[in-house]
Amino acid sequence: MTTQLTDGAIAALYTAAAAPDHWADALEMLRRLADARAAVCMVHDALTDSFLEYRYTGYDQNFADHYGRHYHGLDPARRVLLREPAGIMYPMHRYVTERMVEQSEYYQDFYLAAGLRYSCGGTLFNDNQRVILAVHRPVGHKPYDSHTTGELQRVLNHLPSVFRLRELTTQTRNQALMSEAALNALPRPVVIVDAQSNVRYLNKAAEEVIATSTDLLVRANRLTMTTPGLSQQLQARIKRACVVTPTVDPVPLYAVDANNRPSLELHIAPLNPKLAAGMTTTEPMAMVMLRQPFRRAAWPRSSSRPYALTQAEIVLTNALVEGLTPAEYAERQGIKISTVRSQVKTIMSKTGTRRIAEIATLFAGIELPHSD
């Protein structure tokens, strides 16, 4: 269920990039994913450190105002994000000790007083802007474990594309067409359809999925599925996304293979028609995002692998990007920690990095195959 929530949060962020009035929905999905009480996305001017945007859910305007005016300068978690490499989600209990909490004005007079205790956050740079994504759990809750941190890392990895899409849509706000480059830049296959499921646009990734899928097809320019029951559900969800007040089902639609495993996952989200490539009408549109959960990524030839990493080194690198520590990775793989440390040293030597955080930052935006 966590993976489904992660994909829903990612899809919601892309929707918010194209339609800003959906930011609250996106942050609510993020809050649910993190099992948190609050979620926030802030944008700072990296040169002046002034707030440019402050979007949040889970606490009131008074809390936000106090943080923006005074307490952000005392926030120990914020200092961690400014100090550590960007592009990584940090569970703050690993950096902020109990003693620091006891001695911190921020925690004692503000954060704990508001009923909050554990946070997990990451930062990214977008030109001269610093984007901070953070989630907050209440007093009495558990700190963030490696699995949830890894799922939040997946969300953070998409933020550069989310903000790139937002910039492109802002630039074309007064035009009837959205640049095809915006949709082709998305890391997920995307199909734009109208309320009748007529296909208005396919990005390149979606064309490849439809060309190879036995579950999804385009017939007479309509997006449909080979299983009648699933096809009816798809049409119904698309119609619900194309009404004046659209609704989004947080649980994806799945097709299954002969082994009853999901062979195709579909998320359907509303999309402003003026932001859809090739559209000149004002009718509502829907964005269908696709994923093939159990389709193994093809391993590149040794000569074309990034930094000439071996298959084992790429699997380890992917785990580090997702937030696992070497010890957690060794336990998951059932191998000795000394073996993992040796592999980490080799990866550092090949990539010119000096710390695990630098490895994670270097590969954060690169799609790497998983071990399963």
C-alpha positions as CSV (number, residue, x, y, z in Angstrom):
1,M,0.0,0.0,0.0
2,T,2.9,2.4,0.7
3,T,4.1,2.1,-2.9
4,Q,0.6,2.9,-4.1
5,L,0.5,6.0,-1.9
6,T,3.9,7.0,-3.2
7,D,2.8,6.8,-6.8
8,G,-0.4,8.7,-5.9
9,A,1.7,11.5,-4.3
10,I,4.0,11.7,-7.3
11,A,1.0,11.9,-9.7
12,A,-0.6,14.5,-7.5
13,L,2.5,16.7,-7.6
14,Y,2.6,16.6,-11.4
15,T,-1.1,17.6,-11.4
16,A,-0.3,20.5,-9.0
17,A,2.5,21.6,-11.3
18,A,0.0,22.0,-14.1
19,A,-2.9,23.2,-11.9
20,P,-1.7,25.1,-8.8
21,D,-5.1,24.8,-7.1
22,H,-4.3,21.1,-6.6
23,W,-1.3,21.7,-4.3
24,A,-3.3,21.0,-1.2
25,D,-4.3,17.6,-2.6
26,A,-0.7,16.8,-3.4
27,L,0.5,17.7,0.1
28,E,-2.4,15.7,1.7
29,M,-1.3,12.6,-0.4
30,L,2.3,13.2,0.9
31,R,1.1,13.5,4.5
32,R,-0.8,10.2,4.2
33,L,2.3,8.5,2.6
34,A,4.5,9.6,5.5
35,D,1.9,8.7,8.2
36,A,2.4,12.3,9.3
37,R,0.4,15.1,10.8
38,A,1.7,17.8,8.5
39,A,3.5,18.2,5.2
40,V,5.1,21.3,3.7
41,C,6.8,22.4,0.5
42,M,8.7,25.7,0.8
43,V,10.6,27.7,-1.8
44,H,13.4,30.0,-0.6
45,D,15.5,32.5,-2.5
46,A,18.9,30.8,-2.2
47,L,20.7,34.1,-2.2
48,T,18.6,36.2,0.3
49,D,17.0,33.2,2.1
50,S,13.6,34.9,1.9
51,F,10.4,32.9,1.4
52,L,9.0,32.8,-2.1
53,E,6.4,30.1,-1.5
54,Y,5.1,28.3,1.6
55,R,2.6,25.5,0.9
56,Y,1.5,23.3,3.8
57,T,-1.2,21.0,5.2
58,G,-1.8,19.8,8.7
59,Y,-1.3,23.0,10.8
60,D,-2.8,26.4,10.8
61,Q,-1.8,29.8,9.4
62,N,-0.7,31.0,12.8
63,F,1.9,28.2,13.0
64,A,3.1,29.0,9.5
65,D,3.4,32.7,10.2
66,H,5.4,32.2,13.4
67,Y,7.8,29.8,11.5
68,G,8.3,32.2,8.6
69,R,8.9,35.2,10.8
70,H,11.1,33.8,13.5
71,Y,11.5,30.1,14.2
72,H,12.8,29.0,10.8
73,G,16.1,30.6,11.8
74,L,16.3,28.4,14.9
75,D,15.2,25.2,13.3
76,P,17.9,22.5,13.8
77,A,16.4,20.4,11.0
78,R,16.7,23.3,8.6
79,R,20.4,23.7,9.5
80,V,20.9,20.0,8.6
81,L,19.4,20.6,5.2
82,L,21.5,23.6,4.6
83,R,24.7,21.7,5.7
84,E,24.2,18.3,4.1
85,P,24.1,17.5,0.3
86,A,20.9,18.4,-1.5
87,G,18.7,15.7,-3.2
88,I,18.4,13.4,-0.2
89,M,15.6,12.9,2.4
90,Y,17.0,13.0,5.9
91,P,15.2,11.5,8.9
92,M,16.0,14.1,11.4
93,H,16.2,11.9,14.5
94,R,19.5,10.7,13.1
95,Y,20.9,14.3,13.3
96,V,19.0,16.0,16.1
97,T,19.7,14.2,19.4
98,E,17.4,14.1,22.4
99,R,19.8,16.4,24.2
100,M,19.7,18.9,21.3
101,V,15.9,18.8,21.5
102,E,15.9,19.5,25.3
103,Q,18.2,22.5,24.8
104,S,16.5,23.9,21.7
105,E,14.3,26.9,21.9
106,Y,12.8,25.9,18.6
107,Y,11.7,22.5,19.9
108,Q,10.7,23.5,23.4
109,D,8.9,26.7,22.7
110,F,7.5,26.0,19.2
111,Y,7.7,22.5,17.6
112,L,6.8,20.4,20.6
113,A,4.3,23.0,21.9
114,A,2.5,22.5,18.6
115,G,2.3,18.7,19.2
116,L,5.0,17.8,16.6
117,R,8.2,15.8,17.2
118,Y,9.8,13.9,14.3
119,S,10.5,15.2,10.8
120,C,12.0,14.0,7.6
121,G,13.0,16.5,5.0
122,G,15.1,17.1,1.8
123,T,16.1,20.1,-0.3
124,L,16.8,20.7,-4.0
125,F,18.0,23.6,-6.0
126,N,16.1,25.1,-8.9
127,D,18.3,27.8,-10.4
128,N,18.6,30.3,-7.5
129,Q,15.7,28.8,-5.6
130,R,16.0,26.3,-2.8
131,V,13.0,23.9,-2.6
132,I,12.4,22.2,0.8
133,L,10.1,19.2,1.1
134,A,9.3,18.0,4.7
135,V,6.8,15.9,6.7
136,H,6.2,16.0,10.4
137,R,4.9,13.4,12.8
138,P,3.3,14.2,16.1
139,V,4.5,13.7,19.7
140,G,4.2,10.0,20.7
141,H,4.8,8.7,17.1
142,K,7.8,6.7,16.0
143,P,10.7,8.3,14.0
144,Y,11.0,7.7,10.3
145,D,12.3,4.3,9.3
146,S,14.4,3.5,6.3
147,H,11.5,2.2,4.2
148,T,9.3,5.3,4.6
149,T,12.4,7.5,4.1
150,G,13.1,5.6,0.8
151,E,9.5,6.1,-0.4
152,L,9.8,9.8,0.4
153,Q,13.1,9.8,-1.5
154,R,11.2,8.6,-4.6
155,V,8.9,11.6,-4.2
156,L,11.9,14.0,-3.8
157,N,13.6,12.6,-6.9
158,H,10.6,13.7,-9.0
159,L,10.6,17.3,-7.7
160,P,13.0,18.7,-10.4
161,S,10.7,17.4,-13.1
162,V,7.7,18.7,-11.2
163,F,9.1,22.2,-11.1
164,R,10.4,22.0,-14.7
165,L,6.9,21.1,-15.8
166,R,5.5,24.0,-13.7
167,E,7.9,26.5,-15.3
168,L,7.0,25.3,-18.8
169,T,3.3,25.5,-18.1
170,T,3.7,29.0,-16.6
171,Q,5.6,30.2,-19.6
172,T,2.8,28.9,-21.9
173,R,-0.1,30.0,-19.6
174,N,-1.5,32.4,-22.2
175,Q,-1.1,30.0,-25.1
176,A,-3.5,27.3,-26.2
177,L,-0.8,24.7,-26.5
178,M,1.7,23.2,-24.1
179,S,5.2,22.3,-25.3
180,E,5.5,18.6,-26.1
181,A,8.9,18.8,-24.4
182,A,7.1,19.2,-21.1
183,L,5.3,15.9,-21.3
184,N,8.2,14.1,-22.9
185,A,10.4,15.3,-20.0
186,L,8.2,13.4,-17.5
187,P,9.9,10.2,-16.2
188,R,6.6,8.3,-16.3
189,P,4.6,7.3,-19.4
190,V,1.7,9.8,-19.8
191,V,-1.5,9.7,-22.0
192,I,-3.7,12.8,-22.3
193,V,-7.4,12.0,-23.0
194,D,-10.7,13.8,-23.0
195,A,-13.8,12.7,-21.1
196,Q,-14.7,10.2,-23.9
197,S,-11.2,8.6,-23.6
198,N,-10.1,10.0,-26.9
199,V,-6.3,10.2,-27.0
200,R,-5.1,13.8,-27.4
201,Y,-1.5,13.2,-26.7
202,L,1.0,10.4,-25.9
203,N,4.5,11.1,-24.7
204,K,7.3,8.9,-26.0
205,A,7.4,6.7,-22.9
206,A,3.7,6.0,-23.2
207,E,4.1,5.0,-26.9
208,E,6.6,2.4,-25.9
209,V,4.4,0.9,-23.1
210,I,1.3,0.7,-25.4
211,A,3.4,-0.8,-28.2
212,T,4.4,-3.7,-25.9
213,S,1.5,-4.1,-23.5
214,T,-1.1,-6.8,-23.8
215,D,-3.4,-4.9,-21.4
216,L,-3.7,-1.4,-22.8
217,L,-4.3,-0.3,-26.4
218,V,-5.6,2.6,-28.5
219,R,-8.5,1.5,-30.7
220,A,-10.1,4.0,-33.1
221,N,-8.1,6.7,-31.2
222,R,-9.7,5.7,-27.9
223,L,-7.7,4.5,-24.9
224,T,-9.1,1.2,-23.7
225,M,-8.1,-2.1,-22.1
226,T,-8.3,-5.6,-23.4
227,T,-10.3,-6.8,-20.3
228,P,-13.9,-5.5,-20.6
229,G,-14.3,-4.9,-16.8
230,L,-11.1,-3.0,-16.5
231,S,-11.9,-1.0,-19.6
232,Q,-15.2,0.1,-18.0
233,Q,-13.4,1.1,-14.8
234,L,-10.9,3.1,-16.8
235,Q,-13.6,5.0,-18.7
236,A,-15.4,5.7,-15.5
237,R,-12.3,7.1,-13.8
238,I,-11.5,9.2,-16.8
239,K,-15.0,10.7,-16.8
240,R,-14.8,11.5,-13.0
241,A,-11.5,13.3,-13.7
242,C,-13.1,15.4,-16.4
243,V,-15.9,17.0,-14.5
244,V,-16.1,20.6,-13.1
245,T,-15.1,19.3,-9.7
246,P,-12.9,16.3,-10.5
247,T,-12.2,13.4,-8.2
248,V,-9.1,11.2,-8.1
249,D,-9.1,7.7,-6.8
250,P,-5.9,7.3,-4.7
251,V,-5.8,3.6,-5.4
252,P,-4.4,2.8,-8.9
253,L,-6.2,0.7,-11.5
254,Y,-4.3,-2.6,-12.0
255,A,-4.2,-5.2,-14.8
256,V,-2.7,-8.5,-13.7
257,D,-0.7,-11.2,-15.5
258,A,-1.1,-15.0,-15.5
259,N,0.6,-15.2,-12.1
260,N,-1.9,-12.7,-10.7
261,R,0.8,-10.0,-10.3
262,P,0.2,-6.4,-11.5
263,S,1.3,-6.2,-15.1
264,L,0.2,-2.6,-15.5
265,E,-0.6,0.2,-13.1
266,L,-2.7,3.3,-14.1
267,H,-3.2,6.6,-12.2
268,I,-5.8,9.0,-13.6
269,A,-5.6,12.7,-12.7
270,P,-7.4,15.8,-14.0
271,L,-5.5,18.1,-16.3
272,N,-6.2,21.7,-17.4
273,P,-6.9,21.4,-21.1
274,K,-4.9,24.6,-21.9
275,L,-1.8,22.7,-20.6
276,A,-2.3,19.7,-22.8
277,A,-0.2,19.5,-26.0
278,G,-2.2,19.9,-29.2
279,M,-5.4,21.1,-27.5
280,T,-7.2,24.2,-28.6
281,T,-10.6,23.6,-26.9
282,T,-11.6,24.4,-23.4
283,E,-13.0,20.9,-22.5
284,P,-11.6,19.1,-19.4
285,M,-8.8,16.7,-19.9
286,A,-7.4,13.8,-17.9
287,M,-3.8,12.6,-17.5
288,V,-3.3,8.8,-17.4
289,M,0.1,7.9,-15.9
290,L,1.4,4.3,-16.5
291,R,3.8,2.0,-14.7
292,Q,4.8,-1.6,-15.3
293,P,5.7,-2.8,-11.7
294,F,7.2,-6.1,-12.5
295,R,8.9,-5.4,-15.8
296,R,12.6,-5.7,-15.2
297,A,14.8,-2.9,-16.5
298,A,17.3,-4.1,-19.1
299,W,20.8,-4.0,-17.7
300,P,23.0,-1.8,-19.9
301,R,26.2,-3.3,-21.4
302,S,29.2,-3.0,-19.2
303,S,30.8,-0.4,-21.6
304,S,27.7,1.9,-21.3
305,R,26.9,1.6,-17.6
306,P,27.4,4.9,-15.7
307,Y,30.9,5.2,-14.5
308,A,31.5,1.6,-15.6
309,L,29.8,0.3,-12.4
310,T,29.2,-3.4,-12.2
311,Q,25.7,-4.8,-11.9
312,A,26.2,-5.3,-8.1
313,E,27.5,-1.8,-7.7
314,I,24.5,-0.3,-9.6
315,V,22.1,-2.3,-7.3
316,L,23.9,-0.9,-4.2
317,T,23.9,2.6,-5.7
318,N,20.2,2.4,-6.2
319,A,19.7,1.4,-2.6
320,L,21.8,4.3,-1.3
321,V,19.7,6.7,-3.5
322,E,16.5,5.3,-1.8
323,G,18.0,6.0,1.6
324,L,19.2,2.7,2.8
325,T,22.4,2.6,4.9
326,P,25.2,0.1,4.1
327,A,24.2,-2.0,7.2
328,E,20.5,-2.0,6.2
329,Y,21.4,-3.0,2.6
330,A,23.7,-5.8,3.9
331,E,20.9,-7.1,6.0
332,R,18.4,-6.9,3.2
333,Q,20.7,-8.7,0.7
334,G,22.0,-11.2,3.3
335,I,25.7,-10.4,2.7
336,K,28.5,-9.2,5.0
337,I,28.7,-5.5,5.9
338,S,32.4,-5.7,5.0
339,T,31.5,-6.6,1.4
340,V,29.1,-3.7,1.2
341,R,31.8,-1.3,2.5
342,S,34.2,-2.5,0.0
343,Q,31.7,-2.0,-2.8
344,V,31.0,1.5,-1.5
345,K,34.7,2.4,-1.6
346,T,34.9,1.1,-5.2
347,I,31.9,3.2,-6.2
348,M,33.5,6.3,-4.6
349,S,36.7,5.6,-6.5
350,K,34.9,5.3,-9.9
351,T,32.7,8.3,-9.4
352,G,35.1,10.6,-7.6
353,T,32.8,11.0,-4.6
354,R,34.0,11.0,-1.0
355,R,30.8,10.3,1.0
356,I,27.7,8.1,0.6
357,A,25.6,11.3,0.6
358,E,27.5,12.4,-2.5
359,I,26.8,9.1,-4.3
360,A,23.1,9.5,-3.6
361,T,23.1,13.1,-4.8
362,L,25.0,12.1,-8.0
363,F,22.6,9.4,-9.0
364,A,19.4,10.9,-7.6
365,G,18.0,11.8,-11.0
366,I,19.2,8.7,-12.9
367,E,16.8,5.7,-13.4
368,L,18.7,2.6,-12.3
369,P,17.5,-1.0,-12.4
370,H,16.5,-2.6,-9.1
371,S,17.7,-5.9,-7.8
372,D,14.2,-7.4,-8.2
